[in-house]
Structure formats: C-alpha cells, structure tokens
Amino acid sequence: MVENLRGINEGTFLSWDFSTASLRDSFLGHMRKNGVQMGGCGERSVRLRPMLTFGEKHQEILLDAVQSSLKGL
C-alpha cells in the first residue's frame, strides 16, 4: 500500500507515496481521526513534519496511528 519510502536513517525526514491521491487522502483522514495531524504533498505523497520536540513516546504514538490508519483503508 505504501510506495517509495524516502528518508530511511534520516531521522524524521520521511516521506512516502500511495498509489492514488484518493488513497492518500483517506489515510490522512484516518490519521486525523487517530489524533495525528499530517498533510499531503504533491499528487499522492505524505511527508512527516514533526514538531521540534519529537521523542520516543511520540514515535510510539505516530507508529500506532499509522498502523491503525493503514488497517482502516
């Protein structure tokens, strides 16, 4: 479902693509429902743009929301 993951080993400079813009938009809607504000970029990409304070507890919150949102698609 997730394509072209970019930024591995680059800290929080992550982005990835979905196959369609509508799938990306649906994912972003699920993320918002799960308490994470994210935005799209370009036609079908998602970029992670975290706050300056982004620690391990934030990683867990983000990953839980991403997993839940992907399952909801």
N, CA, C and O of each residue as an XYZ file, in Angstrom:
292
protein
N       0.824     -1.192      0.000
C       0.000      0.000      0.000
C       0.872      1.262      0.000
O       0.551      2.252     -0.657
N       1.970      1.208      0.742
C       2.902      2.334      0.802
C       3.994      2.097     -0.228
O       4.559      1.006     -0.310
N       4.285      3.121     -1.008
C       5.290      3.012     -2.063
C       6.378      4.058     -1.866
O       6.144      5.103     -1.258
N       7.543      3.776     -2.373
C       8.619      4.754     -2.500
C       8.940      5.459     -1.174
O       8.949      6.688     -1.110
N       9.198      4.692     -0.137
C       9.563      5.251      1.163
C      10.912      5.955      1.035
O      11.886      5.372      0.559
N      10.956      7.215      1.466
C      12.177      8.001      1.373
C      12.573      8.499      2.756
O      11.708      8.816      3.572
N      13.875      8.572      3.025
C      14.366      9.130      4.268
C      14.772      8.119      5.319
O      14.941      8.482      6.483
N      14.933      6.859      4.944
C      15.342      5.843      5.911
C      16.701      6.249      6.489
O      17.616      6.621      5.754
N      16.813      6.172      7.796
C      18.026      6.569      8.537
C      18.311      8.067      8.447
O      19.457      8.486      8.611
N      17.301      8.864      8.193
C      17.453     10.319      8.108
C      16.645     11.013      9.197
O      16.203     12.146      9.010
N      16.448     10.353     10.320
C      15.685     10.951     11.414
C      14.221     11.051     11.066
O      13.602     10.061     10.677
N      13.662     12.237     11.203
C      12.231     12.427     10.938
C      11.963     12.978      9.534
O      10.843     13.394      9.237
N      12.969     12.983      8.684
C      12.780     13.441      7.311
C      12.280     12.285      6.463
O      13.010     11.733      5.639
N      11.011     11.929      6.681
C      10.414     10.788      6.000
C       9.297     11.239      5.065
O       8.584     12.205      5.337
N       9.169     10.524      3.972
C       8.020     10.711      3.089
C       7.778      9.398      2.354
O       8.667      8.553      2.237
N       6.571      9.254      1.872
C       6.215      8.072      1.104
C       5.036      8.400      0.222
O       4.377      9.425      0.397
N       4.778      7.530     -0.719
C       3.688      7.705     -1.676
C       2.643      6.632     -1.489
O       2.912      5.551     -0.964
N       1.438      6.959     -1.934
C       0.364      5.986     -2.087
C       0.107      5.840     -3.574
O       0.523      6.693     -4.358
N      -0.564      4.785     -3.973
C      -0.788      4.542     -5.397
C      -1.716      5.571     -6.026
O      -1.611      5.854     -7.220
N      -2.631      6.137     -5.229
C      -3.548      7.154     -5.751
C      -3.706      8.292     -4.745
O      -3.448      8.130     -3.552
N      -4.132      9.432     -5.248
C      -4.379     10.579     -4.372
C      -5.536     10.306     -3.420
O      -5.502     10.740     -2.269
N      -6.558      9.594     -3.881
C      -7.708      9.329     -3.014
C      -7.328      8.394     -1.861
O      -7.841      8.550     -0.753
N      -6.449      7.439     -2.101
C      -5.980      6.557     -1.035
C      -5.155      7.353     -0.027
O      -5.291      7.158      1.181
N      -4.308      8.240     -0.518
C      -3.528      9.108      0.367
C      -4.440      9.972      1.221
O      -4.237     10.093      2.429
N      -5.439     10.567      0.598
C      -6.364     11.436      1.330
C      -7.160     10.660      2.381
O      -7.418     11.170      3.471
N      -7.539      9.455      2.057
C      -8.242      8.603      3.024
C      -7.333      8.295      4.211
O      -7.774      8.345      5.360
N      -6.068      7.976      3.941
C      -5.099      7.725      5.004
C      -4.970      8.952      5.902
O      -4.963      8.821      7.126
N      -4.870     10.128      5.317
C      -4.738     11.352      6.110
C      -5.971     11.593      6.969
O      -5.851     12.077      8.095
N      -7.140     11.269      6.462
C      -8.363     11.381      7.254
C      -8.353     10.444      8.444
O      -8.761     10.819      9.543
N      -7.882      9.216      8.221
C      -7.768      8.252      9.325
C      -6.755      8.743     10.352
O      -6.977      8.601     11.555
N      -5.652      9.315      9.897
C      -4.641      9.822     10.829
C      -5.233     10.924     11.710
O      -4.988     10.954     12.916
N      -5.993     11.809     11.123
C      -6.623     12.884     11.909
C      -7.578     12.308     12.950
O      -7.613     12.769     14.091
N      -8.348     11.303     12.554
C      -9.258     10.649     13.497
C      -8.492      9.969     14.623
O      -9.003      9.827     15.734
N      -7.267      9.550     14.332
C      -6.413      8.909     15.338
C      -5.555      9.922     16.094
O      -4.653      9.537     16.838
N      -5.829     11.209     15.909
C      -5.177     12.240     16.698
C      -3.860     12.761     16.172
O      -3.140     13.456     16.889
N      -3.527     12.437     14.919
C      -2.264     12.905     14.345
C      -2.566     13.796     13.147
O      -3.203     13.366     12.186
N      -2.109     15.029     13.212
C      -2.292     15.976     12.120
C      -1.149     15.803     11.127
O       0.012     16.041     11.459
N      -1.478     15.393      9.922
C      -0.490     15.243      8.855
C      -1.070     15.849      7.597
O      -2.282     16.032      7.479
N      -0.201     16.154      6.666
C      -0.658     16.706      5.410
C      -0.062     15.978      4.229
O       0.961     15.301      4.338
N      -0.714     16.129      3.116
C      -0.199     15.557      1.888
C       0.759     16.521      1.221
O       0.857     17.692      1.588
N       1.452     16.002      0.245
C       2.402     16.802     -0.510
C       2.392     16.288     -1.945
O       2.455     15.079     -2.169
N       2.318     17.156     -2.881
C       2.276     16.712     -4.268
C       0.986     15.984     -4.575
O      -0.034     16.199     -3.919
N       1.037     15.123     -5.574
C      -0.167     14.427     -6.022
C      -0.599     13.286     -5.115
O      -1.796     13.064     -4.934
N       0.376     12.543     -4.530
C       0.000     11.357     -3.757
C       0.971     11.037     -2.627
O       1.010      9.907     -2.142
N       1.748     12.019     -2.211
C       2.761     11.803     -1.168
C       2.304     12.275      0.199
O       1.409     13.110      0.332
N       2.949     11.711      1.211
C       2.788     12.124      2.604
C       4.187     12.433      3.116
O       5.127     11.677      2.871
N       4.320     13.538      3.824
C       5.608     13.880      4.431
C       5.423     14.022      5.928
O       4.445     14.602      6.400
N       6.373     13.486      6.659
C       6.374     13.625      8.105
C       7.083     14.935      8.436
O       8.247     15.133      8.089
N       6.365     15.819      9.110
C       6.922     17.113      9.520
C       6.615     17.311     11.001
O       5.713     18.069     11.356
N       7.362     16.633     11.858
C       7.041     16.691     13.294
C       7.458     18.000     13.938
O       8.224     18.782     13.375
N       6.934     18.214     15.128
C       7.323     19.354     15.946
C       8.802     19.204     16.294
O       9.392     18.144     16.087
N       9.385     20.258     16.818
C      10.794     20.207     17.194
C      11.056     19.211     18.310
O      12.127     18.607     18.368
N      10.085     19.038     19.195
C      10.240     18.046     20.259
C       9.542     16.767     19.815
O       8.315     16.675     19.836
N      10.329     15.795     19.419
C       9.803     14.536     18.921
C      10.656     13.424     19.521
O      11.738     13.112     19.023
N      10.152     12.838     20.592
C      10.905     11.818     21.316
C      10.356     10.429     21.090
O       9.498     10.204     20.236
N      10.874      9.500     21.878
C      10.463      8.101     21.731
C       8.981      7.900     21.982
O       8.344      7.106     21.289
N       8.414      8.605     22.963
C       6.983      8.435     23.223
C       6.154      8.925     22.033
O       5.077      8.395     21.759
N       6.661      9.933     21.334
C       5.961     10.434     20.149
C       6.058      9.430     18.999
O       5.120      9.280     18.215
N       7.196      8.746     18.905
C       7.350      7.712     17.877
C       6.285      6.636     18.044
O       5.665      6.208     17.070
N       6.080      6.208     19.274
C       5.094      5.164     19.545
C       3.692      5.616     19.159
O       2.930      4.857     18.560
N       3.356      6.850     19.504
C       2.040      7.395     19.155
C       1.873      7.426     17.648
O       0.842      7.004     17.122
N       2.894      7.927     16.948
C       2.832      8.027     15.492
C       2.714      6.651     14.850
O       1.859      6.440     13.990
N       3.558      5.723     15.256
C       3.523      4.389     14.645
C       2.214      3.666     14.907
O       1.697      2.983     14.024
N       1.673      3.806     16.107
C       0.366      3.203     16.398
C      -0.711      3.791     15.491
O      -1.549      3.059     14.965
N      -0.690      5.108     15.308
C      -1.687      5.766     14.461
C      -1.516      5.363     13.001
O      -2.506      5.140     12.304
N      -0.273      5.266     12.528
C      -0.022      4.861     11.137
C      -0.536      3.434     10.921
O      -1.233      3.170      9.941
N      -0.198      2.522     11.825
C      -0.652      1.138     11.685
C      -2.174      1.046     11.682
O      -2.760      0.350     10.852
N      -2.805      1.748     12.611
C      -4.263      1.731     12.688
C      -4.890      2.331     11.438
O      -5.886      1.817     10.928
N      -4.309      3.414     10.949
C      -4.849      4.082      9.758
C      -4.695      3.233      8.516
O      -5.606      3.177      7.690
N      -3.551      2.563      8.367
C      -3.355      1.692      7.215
C      -4.322      0.512      7.248
O      -4.825      0.093      6.205
N      -4.585     -0.024      8.435
C      -5.539     -1.127      8.556
C      -6.955     -0.669      8.194
O      -7.765     -1.460      7.711
N      -7.247      0.618      8.431
C      -8.572      1.140      8.151
C      -8.847      1.442      6.697
O      -9.979      1.763      6.334
N      -7.830      1.344      5.858
C      -8.032      1.666      4.433
C      -8.667      0.537      3.677
O      -8.900      0.655      2.474
